[in-house]
Amino acid sequence: MLTIRLSRKGKKNQPFFRVVVIDKRRSSKGGRAVEDLGYVNPLTKKRSLNKERVQYWLKNGAQPSETIHNLLIEEKLLEGKKIHVSKIKKSKLEEMAKEKAAQAAASEAAKPVAETPAEAAPKEEPKPEEQKPEA
């Protein structure tokens, strides 16, 4: 399976990334890329992508990594929401789950009882269609 991802180049403390199409099973540090699509320099915030080739590979089934997915959304090559890439600690994740549960409980308690559809209004049953005689 082909994937579009970043391949790190550059020196120590001077990262430079190439955007490459590569077989997913190959190492990110080594292995020959199928095609080089551009670069990203995080220190100077410069980046360049061959947009036509990116579109070609996406149409042919190459899957972008999470970081590349977010980059393509910024460059308006993909539509959708960004994917949260940074890792969240388990303690922070548990706190977020508790907050969501508390918010859900508060929203359920805030709903007035009268909003629920009353059983006093019975639904009309559809009339059965008349059967046509078969010939």
Backbone hydrogen bonds in HBPLUS format (Angstrom, degrees):
<---DONOR---> <-ACCEPTOR-->    atom                        ^
c    i                          cat <-CA-CA->   ^        H-A-AA   ^      H-
h    n   atom  resd res      DA  || num        DHA   H-A  angle D-A-AA Bond
n    s   type  num  typ     dist DA aas  dist angle  dist       angle   num
A0024-LYS N   A0001-MET O   2.90 MM  23  5.82 171.6  1.90 169.9 170.4     1
A0063-GLN N   A0002-LEU O   3.11 MM  61  6.51 161.7  2.14 141.8 138.8     2
A0003-THR N   A0022-ILE O   2.90 MM  19  5.61 160.0  1.94 155.9 161.5     3
A0022-ILE N   A0003-THR O   2.97 MM  19  5.61 163.4  2.00 158.5 162.2     4
A0004-ILE N   A0063-GLN O   2.91 MM  59  6.03 153.7  1.98 128.1 134.8     5
A0065-SER N   A0004-ILE O   2.91 MM  61  6.14 146.2  2.03 179.1 168.4     6
A0005-ARG N   A0020-VAL O   2.99 MM  15  5.68 155.9  2.05 160.5 165.9     7
A0020-VAL N   A0005-ARG O   2.91 MM  15  5.68 169.5  1.92 172.5 171.7     8
A0007-SER N   A0018-ARG O   2.78 MM  11  5.11 147.6  1.88 146.5 156.8     9
A0018-ARG N   A0007-SER O   2.86 MM  11  5.11 165.2  1.88 146.1 149.5    10
A0009-LYS N   A0016-PHE O   2.54 MM   7  5.00 157.3  1.59 172.7 177.4    11
A0016-PHE N   A0009-LYS O   3.08 MM   7  5.00 138.6  2.26 141.1 133.7    12
A0014-GLN N   A0011-LYS O   3.07 MM   3  5.09 158.2  2.12 123.2 121.3    13
A0017-PHE N   A0040-VAL O   2.94 MM  23  5.13 167.5  1.96 166.2 164.2    14
A0040-VAL N   A0017-PHE O   2.76 MM  23  5.13 156.3  1.81 151.2 152.9    15
A0019-VAL N   A0038-GLY O   2.88 MM  19  5.06 167.2  1.90 120.8 125.2    16
A0037-LEU N   A0019-VAL O   2.69 MM  18  5.31 158.0  1.74 157.3 163.1    17
A0021-VAL N   A0035-GLU O   2.88 MM  14  5.28 159.5  1.92 156.6 161.8    18
A0034-VAL N   A0021-VAL O   2.71 MM  13  5.44 144.7  1.83 152.8 164.0    19
A0035-GLU N   A0021-VAL O   3.40 MM  14  5.28 154.3  2.47 132.7 136.8    20
A0026-ARG N   A0023-ASP O   3.03 MM   3  5.71 158.7  2.07 121.2 127.5    21
A0050-ASN N   A0037-LEU O   2.82 MM  13  5.45 151.8  1.90 167.0 174.7    22
A0039-TYR N   A0048-SER O   2.88 MM   9  5.44 145.4  2.00 145.4 156.7    23
A0048-SER N   A0039-TYR O   2.97 MM   9  5.44 160.7  2.00 149.5 153.3    24
A0041-ASN N   A0046-LYS O   2.77 MM   5  5.25 171.3  1.78 169.8 166.9    25
A0045-LYS N   A0041-ASN O   2.88 MM   4  5.56 121.3  2.23 144.3 160.8    26
A0054-VAL N   A0050-ASN O   3.02 MM   4  6.29 153.0  2.09 153.1 161.8    27
A0055-GLN N   A0051-LYS O   3.00 MM   4  6.19 165.0  2.03 149.2 152.5    28
A0056-TYR N   A0052-GLU O   3.01 MM   4  6.24 152.6  2.09 141.1 149.1    29
A0057-TRP N   A0053-ARG O   2.97 MM   4  6.21 163.9  2.00 150.6 153.0    30
A0058-LEU N   A0054-VAL O   2.95 MM   4  6.18 156.0  2.01 151.2 158.5    31
A0059-LYS N   A0055-GLN O   2.96 MM   4  6.14 155.7  2.02 148.7 154.8    32
A0060-ASN N   A0056-TYR O   3.08 MM   4  6.32 139.0  2.25 140.4 151.8    33
A0062-ALA N   A0057-TRP O   2.97 MM   5  5.47 162.5  2.00 157.4 151.6    34
A0061-GLY N   A0058-LEU O   3.24 MM   3  5.35 161.8  2.28 107.1 108.4    35
A0069-HIS N   A0065-SER O   2.78 MM   4  5.92 152.1  1.86 149.8 158.4    36
A0070-ASN N   A0066-GLU O   3.07 MM   4  6.37 157.8  2.12 147.4 151.7    37
A0071-LEU N   A0067-THR O   2.97 MM   4  6.24 152.7  2.05 144.5 152.7    38
A0072-LEU N   A0068-ILE O   2.80 MM   4  6.02 157.2  1.85 153.8 159.0    39
A0073-ILE N   A0069-HIS O   3.05 MM   4  6.32 143.7  2.19 142.7 152.5    40
A0074-GLU N   A0070-ASN O   3.06 MM   4  6.35 154.7  2.13 145.3 151.7    41
A0075-GLU N   A0071-LEU O   2.99 MM   4  6.26 148.0  2.10 144.3 153.4    42
A0077-LEU N   A0072-LEU O   2.80 MM   5  5.10 157.9  1.84 162.0 160.7    43
A0078-LEU N   A0072-LEU O   3.31 MM   6  5.57 144.3  2.45 116.8 114.5    44
A0076-LYS N   A0073-ILE O   3.11 MM   3  4.92 157.0  2.16  99.9 106.4    45
A0093-LEU N   A0089-LYS O   2.94 MM   4  6.19 152.8  2.01 149.8 158.5    46
A0094-GLU N   A0090-LYS O   2.91 MM   4  6.14 153.1  1.98 150.0 156.1    47
A0095-GLU N   A0091-SER O   3.07 MM   4  6.33 155.7  2.14 144.4 150.7    48
A0096-MET N   A0092-LYS O   3.00 MM   4  6.26 157.4  2.06 147.1 152.9    49
A0097-ALA N   A0093-LEU O   3.04 MM   4  6.30 150.8  2.13 142.7 150.5    50
A0098-LYS N   A0094-GLU O   3.00 MM   4  6.27 155.0  2.06 148.8 155.1    51
A0099-GLU N   A0095-GLU O   2.94 MM   4  6.22 157.1  2.00 150.6 156.9    52
A0100-LYS N   A0096-MET O   3.01 MM   4  6.22 158.2  2.05 147.1 152.5    53
A0101-ALA N   A0097-ALA O   3.02 MM   4  6.22 157.0  2.07 145.7 152.0    54
A0102-ALA N   A0098-LYS O   2.93 MM   4  6.15 154.7  1.99 147.4 154.3    55
A0103-GLN N   A0099-GLU O   2.91 MM   4  6.14 156.1  1.97 148.6 155.2    56
A0104-ALA N   A0100-LYS O   2.90 MM   4  6.11 155.9  1.96 147.8 154.4    57
A0105-ALA N   A0101-ALA O   2.97 MM   4  6.17 157.1  2.02 145.8 151.8    58
A0106-ALA N   A0102-ALA O   2.92 MM   4  6.11 154.3  1.98 144.8 152.2    59
A0107-SER N   A0103-GLN O   2.92 MM   4  6.12 153.7  1.99 146.8 153.7    60
A0108-GLU N   A0104-ALA O   3.02 MM   4  6.22 150.3  2.11 144.2 152.0    61
A0109-ALA N   A0105-ALA O   3.03 MM   4  6.23 153.4  2.10 144.9 151.9    62
A0110-ALA N   A0106-ALA O   2.99 MM   4  6.11 138.2  2.17 139.4 150.5    63
A0115-GLU N   A0112-PRO O   3.40 MM   3  5.81 159.3  2.44 106.6 112.2    64
A0116-THR N   A0113-VAL O   3.37 MM   3  6.14 154.6  2.44 117.7 122.0    65
